[in-house]
């Protein structure tokens, strides 16, 4: 007879569970009392028990971040820069102080460039992504913070690419209030 072992190790002398180990895997009749109370679990369902286990916490997120595509920041043409400045000026006049911002509640869509902030990505602070946010413009500050505040998101003015809506707001014949 061969030598019994646990896994790949030989069973140590005086192992307290050797009797149980030598009995082998329990075998049950088709309708015995144990199987009636504890039916066999489908392999697919059994695998779900272990699915939440994350041995490498954050690994899935890190892999997902590596799949993000980043781009170089595009330069605006002089005409686009002029139009953007005009629209920012209109928004500044409508949101000059908090009272005016609350009264006017100008809803706009702002497309802006956001640099890569993932330190483990090779494009960190070199390239970025374009994002669009739609919400209420609360402030345009070109002097102190050099930013635009849309809902709770503060965007640096030098990252703003495009401002849209409402079209009537940005008509060429708009006169300052």
LOMAR-684912 format. One record per residue: residue in three letters; x, y, z of N, C-alpha, C in turn; residue number from 1. Coordinates in pm, whole numbers. Each point is the difference from the previous one (the first is absolute). Last residue first. Example, Ala and Ser with C-alpha at 12.3 -4.5 7.8 and 13.67 -1.06 7.14 Angstrom:
<nodes>
  residu    n_px    n_py    n_pz   ca_px   ca_py   ca_pz    c_px    c_py    c_pz  num
     SER    1285    -225     708      82     119       6     -77     109      73    2
     ALA      29    -572      -7     -89     119       0      90     120       0    1
</nodes>
This chain:
<nodes>
  residu    n_px    n_py    n_pz   ca_px   ca_py   ca_pz    c_px    c_py    c_pz  num
     UNK   -2671    9356   -2035    -112      48      84      32     127      71  177
     UNK     209    -147    -489      25     -18     144    -116      57      81  176
     UNK     -74    -195    -494      51     122      61      13     -22     150  175
     UNK     -21    -311    -487     -22      10     145      58     130      52  174
     UNK      -8    -207    -458     -53     133      28     -30      20     148  173
     UNK     167    -416    -182      98     103     -31     -49     140      37  172
     UNK    -168    -443     268     -20      64    -130     103     111     -19  171
     UNK     -73    -325     382     126      31     -67     -19      59    -140  170
     UNK    -369    -135     289      90      71      89     124      50     -74  169
     UNK    -328    -282    -205     -44     140       6      95      84      85  168
     UNK      62    -475     -28      44      73    -120     -40     148       4  167
     UNK     102    -280     450    -107       5    -100      41      92    -115  166
     UNK     322    -279      40    -135      15      53     -11     112     101  165
     UNK     498    -185     -89    -120      -5     -82    -124      25      84  164
     UNK     586      23     -31    -116      28      85    -121       6     -92  163
     UNK     551    -203     -10    -123      44     -65    -108      22     105  162
     UNK     462     -91     112      10      -9    -145    -122      61     -67  161
     UNK     294      25     499    -131       5     -64      20       6    -151  160
     UNK     357      15     330     -37    -135     -44    -135      -3     -72  159
     UNK     196     397     203      88     -40    -110     -27    -142     -48  158
     UNK    -238     188     375     -41      61    -126      89     -43    -116  157
     UNK    -105    -312     434      92     108     -39     -37      54    -138  156
     UNK    -358    -221     337      80     -32    -117      93     117     -30  155
     UNK    -342    -231     408      79     117     -37      97     -41    -110  154
     UNK    -494    -193     206     126     -31     -68      70     129     -42  153
     UNK    -451     -77     198     105      -5     103     137     -28     -60  152
     UNK    -358     224    -298     -51     -77     115     108       0     109  151
     UNK     233     212    -332    -123     -61     -51     -48     -99     105  150
     UNK     377     427     -51     -65     -93      92    -132     -46     -59  149
     UNK     510     203    -176    -145       8     -18     -60    -107      91  148
     UNK     503     292      10     -78    -122     -19    -147      32     -25  147
     UNK     414     254     179      14     -30    -143     -75    -129     -34  146
     UNK      50     260     429      18    -145     -13      20     -43    -144  145
     UNK     -16     478      81      57     -62     119      28    -149     -21  144
     UNK    -171     266    -375     102      78      70      64     -75     115  143
     UNK    -378    -127    -297     121       5     -81     113      76      69  142
     UNK    -486    -272     102      97      87      65     130      -3     -80  141
     UNK    -552    -141       6     112       4     -94      97     101      57  140
     UNK    -455    -303     198     102     103       7     101     -16    -113  139
     UNK    -403    -268      57     -12      83     119     101     112       4  138
     UNK    -278    -350    -358     123      76      14     -16      96     118  137
     UNK    -253    -487    -100     -16     143      25     138      64      16  136
     UNK     -28    -450    -296     -53      43     128     -12     151       8  135
     UNK     255    -443    -277    -115      88     -19     -56      34     136  134
     UNK     490    -196    -241     -86      10     118    -112      98     -33  133
     UNK     417    -318    -251    -105     101     -15     -88      -6     125  132
     UNK     544    -146    -167    -124     -29      73     -98     113     -27  131
     UNK     503    -233    -182     -99     106     -14    -128     -44      70  130
     UNK     529    -146     118    -126     -37     -65     -88     124      -9  129
     UNK     575     -78      27    -123       4      77    -120     -44     -81  128
     UNK     600      36      72    -115       0     -90    -125       1      86  127
     UNK     404      42     223      50      26    -135    -114      15    -100  126
     UNK     -27    -120     485      29     142     -20      59      33    -137  125
     UNK     -31    -501      62     -23      87     116      55     139     -27  124
     UNK      -7    -425    -274     -39     132     -49     -25     101     112  123
     UNK     112    -469      73     113      63     -69     -32     139     -53  122
     UNK    -225    -215     451     -16      -7    -146     114      73     -67  121
     UNK     -82     -23     480      59    -124     -50     -12     -15    -151  120
     UNK    -185     375     253     146       0      12      65    -125     -57  119
     UNK    -461     266    -124      37    -132      52     153     -11      -1  118
     UNK    -272     366    -176      38      16     140      39    -132      65  117
     UNK     -51     273    -515       1    -129      69      51      20     142  116
     UNK    -241     417    -243     125     -76      -5     -11    -130      79  115
     UNK    -393     279    -252      40     -38     134     127     -84      -8  114
     UNK    -321     376    -305     109     -97      -1      41     -28     143  113
     UNK    -504     167    -200     130      41      52      98    -117      -4  112
     UNK    -530     217    -128      93    -106     -36     138      49      40  111
     UNK    -527     135     156     140      39     -16      82    -124     -33  110
     UNK    -538     205      11      82    -122     -16     141      47     -29  109
     UNK    -429     260     280      90     -11    -115      63    -140      -3  108
     UNK    -397     354     255      41    -139     -20      83      -8    -128  107
     UNK    -131     403     375      29     -31    -140      50    -144     -10  106
     UNK    -225     324     362      17    -145      -9      18     -46    -146  105
     UNK    -116     454     225       9     -42    -140       6    -150     -18  104
     UNK     -21     198     445    -111      52     -82       2     -59    -140  103
     UNK     357     -99     293    -123     -67      45    -120      45     -82  102
     UNK     412     209     -83      10    -140     -40    -126     -77      40  101
     UNK      50     447     141     -29      -8    -144       3    -145     -49  100
     UNK     122      76     447    -141      37     -18     -39     -13    -147   99
     UNK     453     -64     126     -85    -114      31    -148      30     -18   98
     UNK     340     271    -305       0     -28     143    -101    -111      27   97
     UNK     109      83    -446      98      91      60       9     -18     151   96
     UNK    -228    -224    -405      29     -63     130     100      84      79   95
     UNK    -149     122    -441    -124     -56      56      20     -60     139   94
     UNK     369     182    -249     -95     109      25    -130     -51      62   93
     UNK     325    -317    -134      52      80     112     -97     112      36   92
     UNK     -89    -258    -383     -28     -75     124      49      78     122   91
     UNK     102     184    -416    -145       3      21     -37     -72     129   90
     UNK     448     -23    -132     -34     137      43    -150      12      27   89
     UNK     162    -400    -186      39      11     141     -34     138      56   88
     UNK     -67     -71    -460     -99     -74      80      33       6     149   87
     UNK     306     194    -298    -126      74      -5    -105     -68      86   86
     UNK     411    -219     -62      16     118      87    -128      81       7   85
     UNK      13    -360    -301       0     -50     138      12     116      98   84
     UNK      43      99    -456    -138     -37      32     -12     -49     144   83
     UNK     434      91    -161     -78     125       9    -145     -29      39   82
     UNK     281    -365     -87      42      67     123     -80     128      22   81
     UNK     -57    -232    -404     -61     -74     110      34      65     135   80
     UNK     203     180    -383    -145      26      -3     -71     -72     115   79
     UNK     466     -75     -63     -27     136      50    -149      33       2   78
     UNK     119    -512      54      32      99    -103     -28     139      57   77
     UNK     139    -417     320    -114      66     -63      50      98    -106   76
     UNK     234    -474     181       8     146       5    -121      59     -73   75
     UNK      49    -490     271      -7      67    -130       6     151      20   74
     UNK     203    -426     303     -93     114       1       6      71    -135   73
     UNK      97    -532      54      67     129      17    -107     109      -2   72
     UNK    -147    -488     171      39      72    -122      80     124      38   71
     UNK    -176    -530     204      29     141      23      52      63    -130   70
     UNK    -291    -461     195      72      61    -111      15     149      27   69
     UNK     -61    -469     324     -49     134     -34      88      58    -111   68
     UNK      77    -422     228     -71      -6    -127     -55     136     -43   67
     UNK     218     -73     420     101     -16    -106     -66      -1    -137   66
     UNK    -269       6     389      63     131     -24     104      -8    -111   65
     UNK    -207    -399     147     -97      83     -71      61     136     -34   64
     UNK     252    -288     268      -6     -51    -138     -95      85     -83   63
     UNK      22      94     456     126      38     -64       3     -46    -145   62
     UNK    -365    -130     268      -7     143     -29     127      46     -72   61
     UNK     -13    -443     152     -96      18    -111      -9     147     -39   60
     UNK     260    -105     379      64     -45    -124     -92      20    -119   59
     UNK     -96      83     480      32     111     -87      62     -40    -133   58
     UNK      40    -349     382     -90     113      11      47     115     -88   57
     UNK      75    -523      -8      83     117     -27     -90     123      -4   56
     UNK    -206    -402     106     132     -23      59      91     120     -19   55
     UNK    -532     -70      26      92      79     -82     138     -10      64   54
     UNK    -527    -244      10     135       1      55      94      72     -96   53
     UNK    -470     -98     -88      31     128      61     143       9      54   52
     UNK    -166    -417    -210      17     112     -92      35     132      71   51
     UNK    -114    -457     180     136      51       9      23     121     -89   50
     UNK    -420    -224      16      33      21     140     135      68      12   49
     UNK    -171    -151    -419     -43     134      40      33      30     146   48
     UNK      72    -433    -194     104      95     -39     -36     142      43   47
     UNK    -314    -347      58     109     -13      96     111      99     -31   46
     UNK    -359     -40    -299     -41      71     122     110      -4     105   45
     UNK      74    -242    -396      -8     143     -31     -39      82     122   44
     UNK       0    -475      30     136      53      -5       0     150     -28   43
     UNK    -408    -236     261      46      11    -138     138      67      -1   42
     UNK    -158    -272     431     -10     132     -60      55      -5    -143   41
     UNK    -241    -389     336     121      43     -70     -25     133     -69   40
     UNK    -285    -114     444      12     -44    -139     128      54     -65   39
     UNK    -175     -82     502     108      77     -64      17     -47    -145   38
     UNK    -340    -192     277      15     129      67     101      91     -69   37
     UNK     -67    -432    -170    -132      63      -3      10     139      64   36
     UNK     379    -279       8     -22      60    -132    -137      67     -11   35
     UNK     107    -236     405      90     114     -19     -27      70    -133   34
     UNK    -234    -405     107     -45     112      82      86     125     -24   33
     UNK     -27    -350    -402      24     -13     144     -33     133      69   32
     UNK     -41    -169    -484    -103      65      82      26     -17     149   31
     UNK     322    -154    -334     -75     101     -72    -101      74      89   30
     UNK     433    -190     237     -99     -62     -87     -84     111     -62   29
     UNK     509      87     151    -138       3      46     -87     -72    -101   28
     UNK     550      64     184     -89     -39    -110    -141      -9      57   27
     UNK     508     258     135    -127     -63      38     -85     -31    -124   26
     UNK     543       1       5    -110      92     -26    -132     -68      36   25
     UNK     417    -199     258     -21      50    -135    -121      92      -9   24
     UNK     240    -255     372    -135     -41     -42     -29      44    -142   23
     UNK     401     131     230       8    -133     -61    -137     -54     -42   22
     UNK      39     419     231      62       9    -131      -1    -134     -71   21
     UNK    -150      22     446     -97      64     -89      56       6    -141   20
     UNK     289    -160     330    -112     -92     -14    -104      54     -99   19
     UNK     371     271     128      37    -104     -96    -115     -98     -24   18
     UNK      63     421     282    -114     -24     -89      30    -111    -100   17
     UNK     324     145     332    -123     -25      74    -121     -26     -89   16
     UNK     535    -123     -56     -91     103     -53    -139     -26      55   15
     UNK     430    -252      69     -82      54     106     -93     111     -46   14
     UNK     397     -70    -313     -37    -101      99     -79      68     111   13
     UNK     -12     212    -496      87     -11     118     -51    -106      97   12
     UNK     -53       9    -543     -79      24     121      91     -17     121   11
     UNK     190     178    -472     -32    -126      66     -76      32     128   10
     UNK     -27     335    -422      79     -34     118     -39    -138      52    9
     UNK    -213     243    -363     124     -61     -46      89     -40     117    8
     UNK    -503      32      89      52      78    -111     123     -71     -54    7
     UNK     -68    -227     386     -90     114      -5      56      91    -108    6
     UNK      59    -559      50      53     133      24    -110     105      -7    5
     UNK     161    -579       8    -103     103      -1      61     135      29    4
     UNK     230    -446    -236       1      85     119    -108     106     -14    3
     UNK     -39    -492    -238      77     124      -6     -12      79     129    2
     UNK     -17    -555     -54     -84     118       0      87     123       0    1
</nodes>
